[in-house]
Amino acid sequence: MDLTHRYAFPDRFVSGAIGEPERRVFFVQARQGSRMTNVVCERQQIKVLAEHLERVLDELERAGGLSRERSGRRNLPFDSDPLDVPLDEDFHAGTMTIAWLSETESLRIELYALGVYHEFVLLGGNPAVDKVLEVTITPDQARDFIARTEILLGTQAPSCPFCAQPIAPDGHLCPRSNGYRKPLLDRTD
């Protein structure tokens, strides 16, 4: 079954996460009108996608294929709203690709379901299930995705001031304290 989710200049193309720090599930979400696709990604995949988008845009600026004012760096995204619901997983991302489309001055991003890219593209096979998210976005939408992703990945669990390990929501046993925990409140019952 061929299931390619195609979006040309969607209303929304964002990264996001749900859940507690250290247990978050990351998504790439595309929405156009009432049609929506949610792809689960690893934290590292979203980070790499944003970094590569930024490199492609920077390289296009250097090569003169993109003007600086059209692709200027953003510190804050225009779209900072939560992910749209329902947040049902369409598939889990594996391989991701980015291409520059000079005729429309846009970027095409493809997220292949885990294992599909290898079987479909590299081996020339015809997999039973071909799940792909194919999104064509403007350089402005790409910069917005990058800015939002940088903020998303910057919101981590707080670090322990003694050992620098993340403090989980259910507590933290610091190796530098040898297991000793001072009570939060001194009680004199």
C-alpha positions in Angstrom: 0.0 0.0 0.0 1.5 3.3 -1.1 0.9 6.0 1.5 2.6 9.2 0.7 1.5 12.3 2.6 2.2 15.3 0.3 1.9 18.9 1.3 2.8 21.8 -0.9 3.4 25.0 1.2 1.3 23.7 4.2 -0.5 26.0 6.7 1.8 24.5 9.3 5.1 22.6 9.4 6.5 22.3 12.9 8.4 20.3 15.4 7.0 19.6 18.9 7.1 17.2 21.8 4.7 15.8 24.4 5.4 14.2 27.8 7.7 14.9 30.7 11.4 15.8 30.2 13.5 12.6 29.8 10.4 10.8 28.5 9.3 13.1 25.7 8.0 11.9 22.4 9.0 14.2 19.5 6.9 14.9 16.4 7.2 16.6 13.1 3.7 17.8 12.1 2.3 19.0 8.8 -1.2 20.5 8.4 -3.1 21.9 5.5 -6.7 22.8 6.2 -8.2 19.8 8.1 -5.6 17.3 6.7 -2.8 16.6 9.1 0.2 14.2 9.4 2.1 13.4 12.6 5.5 11.7 12.3 7.3 10.5 15.5 11.0 11.2 15.4 13.9 10.7 17.8 15.2 13.9 19.5 18.4 13.6 17.5 16.5 13.3 14.2 14.7 16.6 14.8 18.0 18.2 15.8 19.8 17.0 12.7 16.9 18.0 10.4 16.9 21.6 11.7 20.7 21.8 11.5 20.7 20.5 7.9 18.0 22.9 6.9 20.0 25.8 8.3 23.2 24.6 6.4 21.2 24.3 3.2 19.8 27.9 3.6 23.3 29.3 4.6 24.9 27.6 1.6 22.2 29.0 -0.8 22.9 32.5 0.6 26.6 32.1 0.0 26.1 30.8 -3.5 23.7 33.6 -4.3 20.7 31.4 -4.8 18.8 33.0 -1.9 18.8 36.6 -0.8 19.7 37.3 2.9 16.5 39.3 3.5 14.3 36.4 2.4 16.0 33.9 4.6 17.2 35.9 7.6 17.9 34.0 10.8 15.1 34.0 13.4 15.5 33.8 17.2 11.8 33.3 17.8 9.4 31.3 15.6 6.2 32.9 14.3 4.4 29.7 15.2 4.8 28.9 18.8 1.4 27.3 19.4 1.2 23.7 20.7 1.0 20.8 18.3 -2.5 20.3 16.8 -4.7 17.5 18.1 -5.5 14.7 17.7 -1.9 13.7 17.9 -2.1 10.3 16.4 1.2 8.8 15.1 1.1 8.2 11.3 4.5 6.5 11.3 7.9 6.5 12.9 10.6 8.4 10.9 13.7 6.7 9.6 15.6 8.4 6.8 15.1 12.1 6.0 16.1 14.0 2.9 16.2 17.7 1.9 16.3 19.1 -1.6 16.3 22.6 -3.0 13.8 23.2 -5.8 15.2 26.2 -7.7 12.2 26.6 -10.0 10.0 27.4 -7.1 12.7 28.6 -4.7 11.5 26.2 -2.1 12.7 23.2 -0.1 11.4 19.7 -0.3 11.7 17.6 2.9 10.9 13.9 2.8 10.6 11.7 6.0 10.5 8.0 5.2 9.0 5.5 7.6 11.6 3.5 9.5 13.2 0.9 7.1 11.3 2.0 4.0 14.0 4.2 2.4 16.6 1.4 2.4 14.2 -1.1 0.9 12.5 1.2 -1.6 15.4 3.5 -2.8 18.6 1.6 -2.2 17.5 -1.9 -3.1 15.0 -0.9 -5.8 12.3 -3.0 -4.2 8.6 -2.3 -3.8 7.9 -2.5 -0.1 4.5 -3.6 1.1 4.0 -0.4 3.0 5.5 2.8 1.7 4.9 5.6 4.2 6.5 9.0 3.4 5.8 12.5 4.4 6.8 14.9 1.5 6.6 18.6 2.3 7.5 21.5 0.1 8.1 24.7 2.2 9.4 28.2 1.7 12.7 29.4 3.1 10.7 31.4 5.7 8.9 28.3 6.8 12.2 26.5 7.1 13.7 29.3 9.3 10.5 29.1 11.4 11.0 25.3 11.8 14.6 25.9 12.8 13.8 28.6 15.4 11.0 26.5 16.9 13.2 23.4 17.0 16.0 25.2 18.8 13.6 26.4 21.5 12.1 22.9 21.7 15.5 21.2 22.2 16.6 23.9 24.6 13.8 23.0 27.0 15.5 20.1 28.8 15.2 18.8 32.3 17.1 21.0 34.8 20.7 19.9 35.5 22.0 19.0 38.9 24.3 21.8 40.1 26.7 19.1 41.6 27.0 16.4 38.9 25.4 18.1 35.9 23.2 15.1 35.2 19.5 15.8 34.3 17.1 15.8 37.2 14.1 13.6 36.3 10.6 14.6 37.4 10.6 11.7 40.0 13.8 12.8 41.6 17.6 12.5 41.2 20.1 10.5 43.1 23.3 12.5 42.8 26.5 10.3 42.7 28.4 13.2 44.2 26.3 13.0 47.4 27.0 9.3 48.0 23.3 8.8 48.3 22.7 11.3 51.0 19.6 13.5 50.5 18.9 16.4 52.8 15.2 16.8 53.7 13.4 19.6 52.0 11.9 20.8 55.2 13.5 20.5 58.7 10.8 19.0 60.8 10.8 19.2 64.6 7.8 16.9 65.3 
